[in-house]
Amino acid sequence: MQRVVAATLLLRWIADLRDAAVALAQIMAKGRASARAPLKLPVMRILGIESSCDETGVALVQTTGEALPRLLSHALYSQIDMHQAYGGVVPELASRDHIRRVLPLTRQVLAEAGATLADIDVVAYTRGPGLAGALLVGSGVACALAASLGKPVLGVHHLEGHLLSPFLSADPPEFPFIALLVSGGHTQLMRVDGVGRYALLGETIDDAAGEAFDKSAKLMGLPYPGGPGLSRLAEQGNPAAYKLPRPLLHSGDLDFSFAGLKTAVLTQSQKIGPAAHTEGTTERADLAASTQAAIVEVLVKKSMNALKTSGMKRLVVAGGVGANRELRAQLNAACAKAQVRVHYPELHLCTDNGAMIAMAAAMRLQAGAQQAEARYSFDVKPRWPLHELA
């Protein structure tokens, strides 16, 4: 009984603290009507904070009129070393580490850009999807910082950040285009006609491409995160050594499925025996190469089918798997043959980062797709399909 009472009092205290913070923010926002209105500044600086999973990212971008936003500086801290001991991301540890990293990274970004807190016009943050606790860290810091500065905030969809990240490259795309979004647990093909104008063409019905890389790598005894390790190992192997399935390759639609491939890798590794997960063996390298070949072939052929059926002549590849060398090589070759332009994010911006969040916020503001507001109460969306983005 005492525990129930204590828990109830704790919940009431948290609620009171939240209400007090909201009330304080509202008081600070009085007289700042301009912060609620759409921003039409000739020059605007947006601070972006990313904390959806196991990487803490902060960045500062600048817009000048309707010109493409420019990245001023960014900083990223990866938690890979911390999570390796557990073979995957531990949400509680991820959240705690975000708390430690986000403010030092913010100071670093401002210093490198030669800016101060007073130079920030909007604070953007990842609202979802992602790990709930990790998202709460970034959103809480962003809203508190904005409230203290009297500046508006803007919550950004994590996948839209990836989708628009190629606009940060030296060869930015132009609308409209077909997008292959291969990030973490997401594999999607989309038609993109402009900022906020997205039509889903196909998506995975089970495991995503990134999950297929990581789970297959684990079956081969590769350390977390397995995908990059599998790709490096594949460079030493024969991609035709083992016949692995290409799920839904001839399905007639643009959906994906990679769960069956993972099962086939498991079956093949059991046939090979200990050599399948022993460092330095030919069998292990061949299995890695054959696995990568199966994933890449499906991604390339589905992407080219999407371009053909839509009549588009421009492809954008975004997300962590977009850094895969073999995928880029085959897409480059296929697109050159079909006379299609293909665009990628810079390699260091393929994984989660603050630059893509700041960029997405800036482009949404420019396009009038969203307004930054001085509302400092917040919620996060751990599950948030991109097609639900208003």
URBEL-V600949 format. One record per pair of residues at least 24 apart in sequence whose ideal C-beta (glycine too) atoms are under 10 Angstrom apart, sorted by the first residue. I is the first residue (numbers start at 0). GAP is how many residues later the second one is. Records with the same first field share a line. If there is no record, write none. Layout:
I: GAP  GAP
This chain:
17: 359  360
18: 358
20: 119  122  123  126  355  356
21: 121  125  353  354  355  356
22: 354
23: 123  124  352
24: 118  119  121  122  123  125  128  349  350  351  352
25: 121  348  349  350  351
26: 120
27: 118  119  120  121  122  346  348
28: 117  118  121  122  123  344  345  346  347
29: 120  344
30: 119
31: 118  119  120  342
32: 341
33: 116  118  340
34: 86  87  111  114  115  116  117  118  337  338  339  340
35: 116  335  336  337  338  339
36: 115  334  335  336  337
37: 114  327  330  332  333  334  335
38: 24  82  83  112  113  115  326  327  332  333
39: 25  325  326  328
40: 24  80  81  324
42: 76  78
43: 25  76  77  78  318  321  322  328
44: 24  27  65  68  70  74  75  76  77  313  317
45: 26  74  75  76  77  78  108  110  311  312  313  314  315  316  317  318  319  326
46: 25  59  62  63  66  68  70  72  73  74  75  76  77  78  95  98  99  102  104  106  307  310  311  314
47: 26  61  74  75  76  77  78  90  94  106  108  113  305  306  307  308  309  310  311  312  313  314
48: 49  53  56  57  60  74  75  76  77  88  89  90  91  92  93  96  107  305  308  309
49: 24  26  48  52  74  75  76  80  84  85  88  106  108  111  301  302  303  304  305  306  307  308
50: 43  44  46  47  48  50  51  74  75  79  80  82  83  84  85  86  87  88  89  90  91  107  301  303  306  329
51: 42  46  73  74  75  76  77  78  79  80  82  83  85  86  106  107  109  132  300  305  328  330
52: 26  30  36  38  41  45  73  76  77  78  81  82  105  131  132  298  299
53: 24  25  26  28  29  34  35  36  37  39  40  43  44  76  77  80  170  171  297  298
54: 24  25  39  42  43  46  79  296  297  298  299
55: 38  41  42  43  44  45  46  48  49  50  78  81  82  296  297  298
56: 44  45  48  52  69  81  104  292  294  295  296  297  298  299  300  301
57: 43  44  45  46  47  48  49  50  51  52  80  83  84  295  296  297  299  300
58: 46  47  50  54  65  109  290  294  295  296  297  298  299  300
59: 46  49  50  52  53  55  59  60  294  295  298
60: 52  61  63  107  293  294  295  296  297  298  299  300  301  302
61: 51  53  57  59  296  300
62: 58  59  296  298  299  300  302  303
64: 301
65: 300  301
66: 299
67: 99  100  104  291  294  295  298
68: 95  98  99  286  289  290  291  292  293  294  296  297
69: 98  289  292
70: 42  96  97  275  278  283  284  285  287  288  291
71: 37  38  40  41  42  43  47  283  286
72: 35  36  37  38  39  40  41  42  281  282
73: 31  34  35  38  39  94  274  275  279  280  281  282  283  284  285
74: 26  29  30  31  32  33  34  35  36  37  278  279  280
75: 25  29  33  272  273  275  276  277  278  279
76: 24  25  27  28  31
77: 147  273  274  275
78: 55
79: 143  144  145  148  271
82: 141  142
83: 139  140  141
84: 138  139
85: 138
86: 131  136  137  138  139
87: 126  130  136  137  138
88: 42  45  135  136
89: 41
90: 39  40  41  42  43
91: 39  41  42
92: 40
93: 36  37  39  40  43
94: 36  37  38  39  40  41  42  43
95: 37  38  41
96: 37  40
97: 33  35  36  37  38  39  40  42  43
98: 34  35  37  38  39  41  42
99: 37
100: 36
101: 35  36  38  39  40  43  252
102: 38  42
104: 249
105: 35  36  39  248
108: 245  246  249
116: 28  31  32  34
117: 31  33
119: 25  26  29  31
120: 28  30  31  244  251
121: 24  29  30  31  32  236  239  240  243  250  251
122: 24  26  28  29  30  31  235  238  249
123: 28  29  30  31  32  37  230  233  234  235  236  237  238  240  241  246  248
124: 28  29  30  31  229  232  233  236  253  255
125: 29  30  31  32  34  35  226  228  230  231  234  254  255
126: 26  27  28  29  30  31  230  251  252  253  254  255  257
127: 27  28  29  30  31  251  252  253  254  255  256  257
128: 28  29  30  55  56  57  251  252  253  254  255  256  257
129: 28  54  222  250  251  252  253  254
130: 249  251
131: 248  249  250  251
132: 247  249
133: 246  248
134: 243  244  245  246  247  249
135: 242  243  244  246
136: 243
137: 216  219  240  242
138: 239  240  241
139: 236  238  240
141: 215  234  236
142: 231  232  233  234  235
143: 232  234
144: 231
145: 226  227  228  229  230
146: 227  228  229
147: 228
149: 224
150: 221  223
151: 213  219  220  221  222  223  224
152: 208  219  220  221  222  223  225
153: 203  204  206  207  208  210  211  216  217  218  219
154: 202  206  215  217  218  220  223  224  225  226  229
155: 200  201  202  203  204  205  206  208  214  233
156: 39  41  200  203  207  213  224  227  228  229  231  232
157: 25  26  28  194  198  199  202  223  226  228
158: 24  25  27  29  31  39  159  160  197  201  225  226  227  230
159: 32  35  36  38  158  196  197  199  200  201  203  204  209  226  229
160: 157  188  191  192  193  194  195  196  197  198  199  200
161: 24  156  157  158  160  183  187  188  189  190  191  194  195  198  224
162: 25  27  29  32  35  153  155  156  193  197  223
163: 28  31  152  154  181  192  193  195  196  197  198  199  200
164: 151  153  154  157  179  180  181  184  185  186  187  188  190  191  192  194  195
165: 150  151  152  156  176  177  178  179  180  183  184  190  193
166: 28  149  176  178  189  192  193  195  196
167: 177  178  181  185  187  188  190  191
168: 147  174  175  176  177  178  180
169: 176
170: 170  171  172  173  175
171: 144  171
172: 141  142  143  168  169  170  171
173: 140  142  167  169
174: 139  141
175: 134  136  137  138
176: 130  133  135  136  137  138  139  163  164  165  166
177: 76  125  126  127  128  129  130  131  132  133  134  135  136  137  138  139  162  164
178: 124  127  133  135  136  137  138  139  140  164
179: 29  119  120  122  123  126  127  135  136  137  138  139  141  142  147  151  162
180: 27  135  136  137  138  140  141  205
181: 26  27  28  31  74  113  117  121  135  136  137  138  139  140  141  142  145  168
182: 25  26  27  135  136  137  138  139  167  168  169
183: 24  25  26  27  30  43  135  136  137  167  168
184: 24  25  26  29
185: 24  25  133  134  135  199  200
186: 24  25  68  69  70  71  108  111  112  115  132  134
187: 66  67  68  130  131  197  198  199
188: 65  66  67  110  113  114  116  117  118  121  126
189: 64  116  126  128  196  197
190: 115  119  121
191: 120  122  124
193: 169  173  175
194: 165  167  168  169  170  171  172  173  174  175
195: 164  167  168  171  172  173  174  193  194
196: 170  172
197: 188  189  191
198: 111  188
199: 54  185  186  187
200: 52  53  54  101  104  105  108  109
201: 46  49  51  52  53  54  100  101  103  104
202: 51  52  53  182  183  184
203: 43  44  51  52  53  54  55
204: 42  43  50  51  52  53  54
205: 41  50  51  52  53  54  56
206: 40  49  50  51  52  53  54  55  56
207: 48  49  50  51  111  113
208: 47  49  52  86  87  89  90  110  111  112  115  118
209: 48  85  109  110  111  114
210: 47  48  51
211: 35  44  45  46  47  48  49  50  53  79  80  82  83  86  109
212: 45  49  75  78  79  82  107  108  111
213: 48
214: 43  44  46  47  48  50  51  76
215: 28  42  45  46  48  49  50  52  53  71  72  74  75  76  78  79
216: 48  71  74
217: 44  47  59
218: 43  46  47  48  49  50  51  57  58  68  72
219: 45  49  52  56  57  58  59  61  63  64  65  67  68  71
220: 48  53  55  56  57  58  63
221: 55  57  62  66
224: 95  126
225: 62
226: 65  68  93  94  96  97
227: 92  93  95  96  123
228: 59
229: 57  58  59  61  62  65  94
230: 57  58  60  61  64  65  90  92  93  94  95  96
231: 53  56  93
232: 46  51  52  53  54  55  56  58  59
233: 51  52  53  54  55  56  57  58  59  62  90  91  92
234: 50  53  54  57  90  91
235: 44  46  48  49  50  52  53
236: 45  46  47  48  49  50  51  52  53  54  55  56
237: 44  47  48  49  51  52  55
238: 47  49  50  51  52  53  54  55  57  58  87
239: 46  49  50  53
240: 27  41  42  44  45  46  47  48  49  52
241: 26  27  29  30  41  44  45  47  48  49  51  52
242: 25  47  51
243: 24  43  46  47  48  49  50  51  53
244: 49  53
245: 47  48  49  50  51  52  55
246: 47  48  51
247: 50  54
248: 45  48  49  52  53  56
249: 51
250: 51  54
251: 53
252: 49  52
253: 48  49  51  52  55  56
254: 47
255: 39  42  43  46
256: 41
257: 36  37  40  41
260: 30  33  34  37
261: 29
263: 26  27  30
264: 25  26  29
288: 37
291: 32  33  34  35
292: 33  37
294: 26  29  31  32
295: 25  28  29  30  31  32  33  34  35
296: 29  30  33
298: 25  28  31  32
299: 26  27  29  30  31  33  34  35
300: 29  33
302: 24  27  28  31  32  37  39
303: 26  27  30  31  33  34  36
306: 27  28  31  33  35
307: 30  32
311: 28  29
312: 25  26  27  28
313: 26  27  28  29
314: 25  26  27  28  29
315: 25  26  27  28  29
316: 25  26  27  28  33
317: 25  26  27  31  32  38
318: 26  31  32  33
319: 25  30  31  32
320: 29
321: 25  27  28  29
322: 24  25  26  27  28
323: 26
363: 25
